[in-house]
Amino acid sequence: MSADRKPGFNTLAIHAGAHPDPATGARATPIYQTTSYVFENVDHAAALFNLETFGNIYTRIMNPTQAVLEERIAALEGGTAALAVASGHAAQAIVFHALMEPGAEFVAARQLYGGSVNQFTQSFKKFDWNVRFADTDNAESFRAALSPKTKAIFVESIANPGGIITDIAAVSAVAKEAGVPLIVDNTLATPYLMRPIEHGADIIVLSLTKFLGGHGNSIGGAIVDCGTFDWFKSGRYPTLTEPSPSYHGVTFAETFGNFAFAIACRAFSLRDLGPAISPFNAFLILTGIETLPLRMQRHCDNAAAVAEWLSGHPQIDWVNYAGLPGNKFHALAKRYSPKGAGAVFTFGLKGGYEAGVKLVSNVKLFSHLANIGDTRSLIIHPASTTHRQLTDEARLRAGAGPDVVRLSIGLEDVADIIADLDQALKAA
């Protein structure tokens, strides 16, 4: 390939960050299953610990297998740098740890994964980090939720479980006016369907457990620094703009420029909180990413066919899939995600809560479990599982009412997927 040619997405999914192993010639990225690394000499060790040079110190902070994964994710999302961590939840915790101080606030979309709602409203309280909620489909509600204590705005590109497509550009305009970074969870879309950086995102978080890994065999998360935010402008982010006592007075934003946030997340938050990704999991996720473009297109094509079939079924009250022409978010899906509206969507059963429980109890091809983004088709009744910790009112606001069933459509023959739903609906 010529030096001036920019690789396409499929090429990046296979090659970004990876080179034959210099010691053995191995073409696949090796699993560097080690805790630590030998320094060249005392000066080399000192330079590493002072952040004067980049290299491996300890696998809690970085690892060669992890480094390839990070470079690949950054390339696919279009960011300046990435950090891989133990899970999607760990990625969120690391991001906010680098941004927040006690008493600070952030604004989040109300329509989020139930685990994120719980993390934001319960666990983050222990740090005195406080959330205000806004409505995903109303950018002005984010403006109304702002306060002088606001440090960030958080949304999902495609909301889980509701399948709502976020108008990222509109929310980004609010964030820019307020002088705070926009954080976008791009788990359901993946960079194959949508690149939030192109619509105004400053930080991207991902659960690698889902579509990027894609096979239900490994847990991981990632943070992507888009390199677009001016950390000095507002003076609200001392972790990045004030000399760090942990590193002999290094000022992250000054020293590392447009990838300062990724470095701060690694050298400060990951170092001290410790949710490191396993090298083996990094290897499995890397392998999964190589087929991401092929898998995501099949996921979307199957999901569109299943959603259309369900929309005509007499036992189904409604189907919320942005890929359907009559859906409220169809225009946004065409704008932001033209290759497909994702593979996760919800529908409502006319029989309500009890019908939902019966349906998930009678599927055979579908797996009833709390995950999405697997090669296999997955089903769950959020009100009785992932969102059961929320109040009835909060479940309704999150799009997880008593009648709601969530599907994650897999890669099986679509006729077999539909047949399984058909027999389970009859049994229910």
C-alpha positions as CSV (number, residue, x, y, z in Angstrom):
1,M,0.0,0.0,0.0
2,S,1.3,3.5,-0.9
3,A,2.4,5.7,2.0
4,D,-0.2,8.4,1.1
5,R,-3.2,6.0,0.9
6,K,-5.5,6.0,4.0
7,P,-6.5,2.4,4.8
8,G,-10.2,1.5,4.7
9,F,-12.3,0.4,7.6
10,N,-12.0,-3.3,6.8
11,T,-8.3,-3.1,6.5
12,L,-7.9,-1.2,9.8
13,A,-10.1,-3.8,11.5
14,I,-7.5,-6.4,10.6
15,H,-4.2,-4.6,10.5
16,A,-4.3,-1.4,12.7
17,G,-1.7,-1.6,15.5
18,A,-0.5,-5.1,14.5
19,H,2.9,-6.2,13.1
20,P,4.7,-9.5,13.0
21,D,6.3,-10.2,16.3
22,P,9.9,-9.1,16.0
23,A,11.2,-11.9,18.2
24,T,9.5,-14.9,16.6
25,G,7.9,-13.6,13.4
26,A,4.4,-14.6,14.7
27,R,1.8,-13.0,12.5
28,A,-1.0,-13.0,15.0
29,T,-0.5,-10.7,18.0
30,P,0.9,-12.8,20.8
31,I,-0.6,-13.0,24.3
32,Y,2.0,-11.3,26.5
33,Q,1.0,-13.1,29.7
34,T,3.4,-11.3,32.0
35,T,3.1,-9.1,35.0
36,S,6.1,-6.9,34.4
37,Y,9.0,-6.0,32.1
38,V,12.8,-5.7,32.5
39,F,14.2,-2.2,32.2
40,E,17.2,-1.5,30.0
41,N,19.0,0.3,32.8
42,V,18.3,2.7,35.7
43,D,17.9,5.7,33.5
44,H,15.4,3.9,31.3
45,A,13.4,2.9,34.3
46,A,13.4,6.5,35.6
47,A,12.3,7.9,32.2
48,L,9.4,5.4,32.1
49,F,8.2,6.3,35.6
50,N,8.5,10.0,34.9
51,L,6.4,9.7,31.7
52,E,9.4,11.0,29.7
53,T,9.3,8.0,27.4
54,F,6.6,5.4,26.6
55,G,7.1,1.8,27.4
56,N,6.0,-1.1,29.5
57,I,6.3,-1.1,33.3
58,Y,3.6,-3.3,34.7
59,T,0.6,-5.0,33.1
60,R,-1.9,-3.2,35.4
61,I,-1.0,0.0,33.4
62,M,-0.1,-1.4,30.0
63,N,0.8,-4.5,28.1
64,P,1.9,-5.2,24.5
65,T,-1.2,-7.2,23.6
66,Q,-3.4,-4.4,25.1
67,A,-1.4,-1.8,23.2
68,V,-2.3,-3.3,19.8
69,L,-6.0,-3.4,20.8
70,E,-5.8,0.2,21.9
71,E,-4.2,1.4,18.6
72,R,-6.8,-0.6,16.6
73,I,-9.8,0.9,18.5
74,A,-8.4,4.4,18.2
75,A,-7.9,3.9,14.4
76,L,-11.5,2.6,13.9
77,E,-13.1,5.4,16.0
78,G,-10.8,8.1,14.5
79,G,-9.4,9.2,17.9
80,T,-5.9,10.2,18.9
81,A,-5.4,7.5,21.5
82,A,-7.3,4.8,23.4
83,L,-7.1,2.9,26.7
84,A,-8.4,-0.6,27.1
85,V,-9.7,-1.6,30.6
86,A,-11.4,-4.5,32.3
87,S,-15.0,-3.8,31.3
88,G,-17.4,-1.1,29.9
89,H,-18.3,-0.1,33.4
90,A,-14.6,0.2,34.3
91,A,-14.2,2.5,31.3
92,Q,-17.0,4.8,32.6
93,A,-15.5,4.8,36.1
94,I,-12.1,5.7,34.7
95,V,-13.4,8.5,32.5
96,F,-15.3,10.2,35.4
97,H,-12.4,9.6,37.8
98,A,-10.2,11.7,35.5
99,L,-12.9,14.4,35.1
100,M,-14.6,14.8,38.4
101,E,-13.9,16.0,42.0
102,P,-16.2,15.6,45.0
103,G,-19.4,17.7,44.6
104,A,-19.1,17.8,40.8
105,E,-22.0,17.0,38.5
106,F,-22.6,15.6,35.0
107,V,-25.6,15.4,32.8
108,A,-26.6,12.0,31.4
109,A,-29.3,10.8,29.0
110,R,-32.1,9.2,30.9
111,Q,-32.5,6.5,28.3
112,L,-29.4,4.3,29.2
113,Y,-28.4,0.8,30.0
114,G,-29.9,0.0,33.4
115,G,-26.5,-0.8,34.8
116,S,-25.2,2.6,33.9
117,V,-28.2,4.3,35.5
118,N,-27.4,2.3,38.7
119,Q,-23.7,3.2,38.5
120,F,-24.4,6.9,38.0
121,T,-27.1,7.2,40.7
122,Q,-25.8,4.8,43.3
123,S,-22.1,3.9,43.1
124,F,-20.9,7.3,42.0
125,K,-22.6,8.9,45.0
126,K,-19.9,7.3,47.1
127,F,-17.4,9.6,45.4
128,D,-19.9,12.6,45.7
129,W,-20.2,12.6,41.9
130,N,-23.8,13.6,41.0
131,V,-25.9,13.1,37.9
132,R,-28.7,15.1,36.4
133,F,-30.8,13.4,33.8
134,A,-32.0,14.7,30.4
135,D,-34.1,13.2,27.6
136,T,-32.2,11.7,24.7
137,D,-34.7,12.9,22.1
138,N,-34.6,16.5,23.4
139,A,-31.3,18.3,23.2
140,E,-32.7,21.3,25.0
141,S,-33.3,19.2,28.1
142,F,-29.5,18.8,28.4
143,R,-29.1,22.5,28.4
144,A,-31.8,22.8,31.1
145,A,-30.0,20.3,33.3
146,L,-26.6,22.1,33.2
147,S,-25.3,23.8,36.3
148,P,-22.0,25.6,37.2
149,K,-20.9,22.3,38.7
150,T,-21.4,20.3,35.4
151,K,-18.2,18.6,34.2
152,A,-19.5,16.5,31.2
153,I,-22.5,15.3,29.2
154,F,-23.0,11.6,28.7
155,V,-25.1,9.8,26.0
156,E,-25.3,6.5,24.2
157,S,-25.1,6.7,20.4
158,I,-27.8,4.0,20.2
159,A,-29.6,3.7,23.5
160,N,-29.8,0.3,25.3
161,P,-32.4,-1.1,25.5
162,G,-34.7,1.3,23.7
163,G,-32.8,1.6,20.4
164,I,-33.1,5.4,20.4
165,I,-30.8,7.1,18.0
166,T,-29.2,10.1,19.7
167,D,-28.9,13.4,17.8
168,I,-25.2,13.6,18.7
169,A,-24.6,16.8,16.9
170,A,-27.4,18.6,18.7
171,V,-26.2,17.5,22.1
172,S,-22.6,18.3,21.2
173,A,-23.7,21.9,20.4
174,V,-25.0,22.1,24.0
175,A,-21.8,20.7,25.4
176,K,-19.6,23.0,23.4
177,E,-21.7,26.0,24.5
178,A,-21.3,24.9,28.1
179,G,-17.6,24.3,27.7
180,V,-17.8,20.6,28.8
181,P,-16.8,17.4,27.0
182,L,-19.4,15.2,25.3
183,I,-18.9,11.5,26.2
184,V,-20.6,9.1,23.9
185,D,-21.0,5.4,24.6
186,N,-20.7,3.8,21.2
187,T,-21.2,0.2,22.3
188,L,-24.4,-0.6,20.3
189,A,-23.3,1.1,17.1
190,T,-19.6,0.3,17.1
191,P,-17.4,2.5,14.8
192,Y,-18.6,0.4,11.8
193,L,-22.1,1.9,12.0
194,M,-21.3,5.3,13.5
195,R,-18.2,7.4,14.4
196,P,-19.3,9.9,17.1
197,I,-16.1,11.9,16.7
198,E,-17.5,13.0,13.3
199,H,-20.6,14.5,15.0
200,G,-18.9,16.3,17.9
201,A,-18.0,13.7,20.5
202,D,-14.9,14.5,22.7
203,I,-14.6,11.1,24.5
204,I,-15.9,7.7,23.5
205,V,-16.5,4.8,25.8
206,L,-17.1,1.2,24.6
207,S,-18.0,-2.1,26.1
208,L,-15.7,-4.4,24.1
209,T,-17.6,-7.3,25.6
210,K,-20.4,-6.7,23.1
211,F,-20.1,-6.4,19.3
212,L,-16.4,-5.5,19.1
213,G,-15.4,-8.8,20.7
214,G,-18.5,-10.3,19.3
215,H,-18.4,-13.9,20.5
216,G,-19.5,-13.7,24.2
217,N,-16.2,-15.1,25.4
218,S,-14.4,-12.1,26.9
219,I,-15.0,-8.9,28.9
220,G,-13.4,-5.6,28.2
221,G,-13.9,-1.9,27.9
222,A,-12.3,1.0,26.1
223,I,-11.9,4.8,26.3
224,V,-11.1,6.8,23.1
225,D,-9.7,10.3,23.4
226,C,-11.0,12.2,20.4
227,G,-8.3,14.9,20.9
228,T,-10.9,17.6,20.3
229,F,-11.4,19.2,23.7
230,D,-9.5,22.3,25.1
231,W,-8.9,21.3,28.7
232,F,-7.4,24.7,29.6
233,K,-10.3,26.9,28.4
234,S,-12.6,26.6,31.4
235,G,-10.2,25.8,34.2
236,R,-12.6,23.0,35.4
237,Y,-10.2,20.1,34.9
238,P,-7.3,20.3,37.3
239,T,-6.3,16.7,36.7
240,L,-5.2,17.7,33.2
241,T,-4.3,21.4,33.6
242,E,-2.5,21.6,37.0
243,P,0.9,20.1,37.8
244,S,0.5,16.5,38.9
245,P,2.2,15.6,42.3
246,S,2.2,12.0,41.1
247,Y,4.6,12.8,38.3
248,H,6.9,15.5,39.6
249,G,4.7,18.4,38.4
250,V,3.9,17.1,34.9
251,T,0.9,19.0,33.4
252,F,-0.9,16.4,31.3
253,A,-2.7,18.8,28.9
254,E,0.5,20.8,28.3
255,T,2.8,17.8,27.9
256,F,0.7,15.4,25.9
257,G,-1.5,17.8,23.8
258,N,-4.4,16.2,21.9
259,F,-4.0,12.8,23.6
260,A,-3.6,14.1,27.2
261,F,-6.9,12.7,28.4
262,A,-6.0,9.1,27.4
263,I,-2.7,9.5,29.1
264,A,-4.3,10.9,32.3
265,C,-6.8,8.0,32.3
266,R,-3.9,5.5,32.1
267,A,-1.2,7.1,34.3
268,F,-3.5,8.4,37.0
269,S,-6.9,6.7,37.1
270,L,-6.0,3.2,35.8
271,R,-2.8,3.1,37.7
272,D,-4.5,3.8,41.0
273,L,-7.9,2.2,40.6
274,G,-6.5,-0.8,38.8
275,P,-9.3,-2.3,36.5
276,A,-6.7,-3.7,34.0
277,I,-7.8,-5.8,31.1
278,S,-6.4,-9.3,30.9
279,P,-3.9,-9.9,28.1
280,F,-5.9,-13.0,27.1
281,N,-9.1,-11.0,26.9
282,A,-7.3,-8.3,24.8
283,F,-6.2,-11.1,22.4
284,L,-9.7,-12.5,22.1
285,I,-11.2,-9.1,21.5
286,L,-8.6,-8.3,18.9
287,T,-9.5,-11.5,17.0
288,G,-13.1,-10.6,17.2
289,I,-12.6,-7.1,15.8
290,E,-11.0,-8.6,12.6
291,T,-14.5,-9.7,11.5
292,L,-16.4,-6.7,12.9
293,P,-17.5,-5.3,9.5
294,L,-18.8,-8.6,8.3
295,R,-20.6,-9.4,11.5
296,M,-22.2,-6.0,12.0
297,Q,-23.7,-5.9,8.6
298,R,-25.2,-9.4,9.1
299,H,-26.5,-8.4,12.5
300,C,-28.2,-5.4,11.1
301,D,-29.7,-7.2,8.1
302,N,-31.1,-9.9,10.3
303,A,-32.4,-7.4,12.9
304,A,-34.3,-5.4,10.2
305,A,-36.0,-8.6,8.9
306,V,-37.0,-9.7,12.4
307,A,-38.3,-6.3,13.4
308,E,-40.4,-6.1,10.3
309,W,-41.9,-9.6,11.0
310,L,-42.6,-8.7,14.6
311,S,-44.3,-5.5,13.6
312,G,-47.0,-7.5,11.8
313,H,-47.6,-10.1,14.6
314,P,-51.0,-10.1,16.4
315,Q,-49.4,-10.6,19.8
316,I,-47.1,-7.6,19.5
317,D,-48.3,-4.2,20.6
318,W,-45.3,-2.2,19.2
319,V,-41.8,-2.5,17.9
320,N,-39.1,0.1,18.6
321,Y,-36.5,-0.3,15.9
322,A,-35.1,2.8,14.2
323,G,-34.6,0.8,11.0
324,L,-38.3,0.6,10.4
325,P,-39.6,3.4,8.1
326,G,-42.4,4.5,10.5
327,N,-40.2,4.7,13.6
328,K,-39.8,8.0,15.4
329,F,-36.0,7.8,15.0
330,H,-35.8,6.5,11.5
331,A,-34.6,9.8,10.0
332,L,-31.8,10.0,12.6
333,A,-30.9,6.4,11.9
334,K,-30.5,7.2,8.2
335,R,-28.4,10.3,9.0
336,Y,-26.1,8.8,11.7
337,S,-26.1,5.1,10.9
338,P,-26.9,4.6,7.2
339,K,-25.5,1.0,7.1
340,G,-28.1,-0.2,9.6
341,A,-29.8,0.7,12.9
342,G,-28.0,-1.9,14.9
343,A,-29.0,-5.3,16.1
344,V,-30.5,-4.5,19.5
345,F,-34.1,-3.4,19.8
346,T,-37.2,-3.7,21.9
347,F,-40.8,-4.6,21.4
348,G,-43.9,-4.7,23.6
349,L,-46.2,-7.7,24.2
350,K,-49.9,-7.2,24.5
351,G,-49.9,-9.5,27.5
352,G,-47.6,-7.3,29.6
353,Y,-45.2,-8.5,32.3
354,E,-46.4,-12.0,32.5
355,A,-46.3,-12.5,28.7
356,G,-42.7,-11.3,28.7
357,V,-41.7,-13.8,31.3
358,K,-43.4,-16.6,29.4
359,L,-41.9,-15.6,26.1
360,V,-38.3,-15.7,27.4
361,S,-39.1,-19.0,29.1
362,N,-40.1,-20.7,25.9
363,V,-37.4,-19.7,23.3
364,K,-35.1,-22.5,22.1
365,L,-32.7,-20.9,19.6
366,F,-32.5,-17.7,21.5
367,S,-30.4,-17.6,24.7
368,H,-32.0,-15.9,27.7
369,L,-29.2,-14.0,29.3
370,A,-27.9,-10.5,30.2
371,N,-25.7,-9.7,27.3
372,I,-25.8,-8.3,23.8
373,G,-23.6,-8.4,20.7
374,D,-23.0,-12.1,20.6
375,T,-22.9,-14.2,17.4
376,R,-25.9,-15.9,18.9
377,S,-29.4,-14.4,19.2
378,L,-30.1,-13.2,22.7
379,I,-33.3,-12.3,24.6
380,I,-34.2,-10.7,27.9
381,H,-37.1,-9.2,29.7
382,P,-35.4,-6.1,31.3
383,A,-38.1,-5.4,33.9
384,S,-37.5,-8.7,35.6
385,T,-33.7,-8.7,35.1
386,T,-31.3,-5.9,34.0
387,H,-33.6,-3.1,35.1
388,R,-35.3,-4.7,38.1
389,Q,-33.3,-2.6,40.6
390,L,-35.0,0.6,39.3
391,T,-38.4,1.9,40.4
392,D,-41.4,1.4,38.1
393,E,-41.2,5.0,37.1
394,A,-37.5,4.8,36.4
395,R,-37.9,1.7,34.3
396,L,-40.6,3.4,32.2
397,R,-38.3,6.4,31.7
398,A,-35.4,4.1,30.6
399,G,-37.6,2.3,28.1
400,A,-37.8,-0.9,30.1
401,G,-41.5,-1.1,31.0
402,P,-43.3,-4.3,32.1
403,D,-44.2,-5.3,28.6
404,V,-40.8,-4.7,27.1
405,V,-38.6,-7.5,25.6
406,R,-35.1,-6.8,24.3
407,L,-33.6,-8.8,21.5
408,S,-30.0,-8.9,20.3
409,I,-30.2,-10.4,16.9
410,G,-27.4,-12.8,16.0
411,L,-25.9,-14.3,12.9
412,E,-28.0,-17.4,12.5
413,D,-30.2,-17.9,9.4
414,V,-32.9,-15.3,9.8
415,A,-35.7,-17.8,9.0
416,D,-34.6,-19.8,12.0
417,I,-34.6,-16.8,14.3
418,I,-38.1,-15.9,13.2
419,A,-39.3,-19.5,13.6
420,D,-38.1,-19.6,17.2
421,L,-39.8,-16.4,18.1
422,D,-43.0,-17.6,16.4
423,Q,-43.1,-20.9,18.4
424,A,-42.3,-19.1,21.7
425,L,-45.0,-16.5,21.1
426,K,-47.5,-19.3,20.5
427,A,-46.4,-21.0,23.7
428,A,-46.7,-17.7,25.6
